[in-house]
């Protein structure tokens, strides 16, 4: 029976280092603590979907990452499959509103104004926004809960950390050069 202070969190971890799985892989993951997960493969990428009970999303995701990485299957966790760069349509989908309404928030025709500007693809007509920035704005304007905002920030921080680890593994010299140049 779960502790009264825990919540079940559903999330997917995208793996790097393996492109398929077998019974030995599944057994190793199960033995490492991933008994609350389902392993699958699509588009040449193995991923693990969890329903994990913990005190917070942060604790649930970090414990799952640690379990995967200690399973000894030759995989590392590339990211939590919840992209931080999103389209206007994805913003609408995530909050259950229409794309047109989000467009009106973006232009200031509706809502409180000051919608976050896009993060990239600004000049090609297909801009992308940072979900964590949009979630903060939505939370500040009582359109999503503060918990939804905190979870967006948590996933963005975890993915940033995992992406830096990945870059260090495939381009260590370049990564260190960038870090040294940014100090």
N, C-alpha and C positions, 0 to 999 in steps of 0.2 A: 504494500500500500504506500503511495507517495506521501511524502512529508507535506504538512499543511502549507508550508511556505514555498513549495515548488510549483512550477508551471511547466506544461509540456510545450516545447518549442519544436517546430518543424522547419528544417533547413536542409540544404544540399551542399556538400563539399565536392568541388571539382578536383580530380587528382591529376598529377603529372608523374611520369616515370613508368607507368604501365599502360598498355593499350588494350588489354583484355584481362579477364579474370577467370579462374577455375575454382574447383572445390577447395584446393589448398589455400588459395587467396581468401575465399569466404571463411574457411575455418580459422585462419590466422586473424582476420578482422574480428570474428566472433570472440575468439580467445582474448583479444586485446581490449575487449569491452564494447565492441560495436554490435552488441546483441539487439540494439534498438534501431538498426539501420538496414536498408535495402541497397544492394549494390547493382548498378546497371552500367551499360555502355551505349553511347550514341555518338555518331559522327566521329568515331575514333577516339573518344574521350571517356574514360571510366569516371563515374561519379557515385557518391554515396549519399543517400537521403536518410536523414535521421528524424526521429520523434523522440527527443530527449528531455527528461524531466530534470530541471535544475532550478536554482533560486533566481537566475537571470539568464537572458539570452547570451550575454558575454560568457558566463560560466558554462553554459550548454555548448556553445560553439568551441570554446577553447578546449574543453574536455574531449570533445569529439575529434578535434585536430590532433591532440596528443595521442588519443587512442589509435587513430589511423597511422600516425607516424611511428608509433612503437610496435605496430603489427609485424614489421619486418617483411613487408611485401614489395619493397623497392619503390614505394610511392611517397610523394610528398603532396601536401595539400596546396593546390594552386590558388584557390579562392573559394569563398562562399558564393554560391551561384545566385547572386542577387546584385545585378549590375548597378553601379552608382551613376553611370551615364545613361540618361533616359530621354526618350522623345516626349513631345507634347501628348501624344496618344497614350504612352505608358503612364504618364502622370495621371491622366484621366482614369485609366484602368485601375491604378493603385488606390485612388480615393473614391472610385465609384461615381464619377461625374462625367460629363460629356467632354469631348475634345474641344468643342466650340466654347464651352464655358472656360476651360483652361486657356484657350486663346484669348478670351476676354480678360482673364486675370493678367495674362502676359502683357497685353496692350494697355491695361489700366481702365478699360471700358467698364469693368465690374470689379467688385471686391475692394479691399482697402488700399490697393496700389502698392508700388515698390516690389513687384514680383521679381525674384532673382533673375539676373540676365543669364543667357546661355553660357555654358562653359567652353564649348567648342563647336566646330562646323558653323560658325556664325555667318560666314559669307557665302555658303553654298546652298542656302535655302532649306537645309535639314538640320537645324540646330539641336544640340543636346544639352541637357541641364544636369547638374549634380543633384541626385536624389536627396542627399543629405542636406543640401542647401535649400531645396524646395520644401522638404519635410520640416525644416526649421521654420520657414516662412508660414507654412500651413499651420503648424503648431502655435506660432505666435498670434495667428489670426483665428484660432479656435476651429480649425477645419479638420484637424486630426488631433489625437490625444498626445500629451507629452510623452507617454510611453512609446507610441508609434515613432515619434521624433527621436527619442533616445535609442530605439532599436535601429533606426536608419543611420544614426551617428556611429553606433557600435559596429555595424556591418561595414561601413565605410572605413573605419579605423582598422578593423581586422584585415580587410582586403588590402589596404595600403601596406600594412606590415608584411602580409604574405607576398605581395607583388615585389616589394623590395628584396625579400629573401630569394624569390625566384630569379630576379635580375642579378643578384649577387652570385647565384649558382651558374648562370649561363654567360654572364659577362662581368666577372669579378673586377677586372682592371678598370673597365669603363665605369662601373658603378662606384668604385672607390675614387676614381678621378673626379666624377661628378660631385660626390660628397665632399671631397677635399676642396674643390673649387667653390662650393656653396658655403663654406664656413667663414 
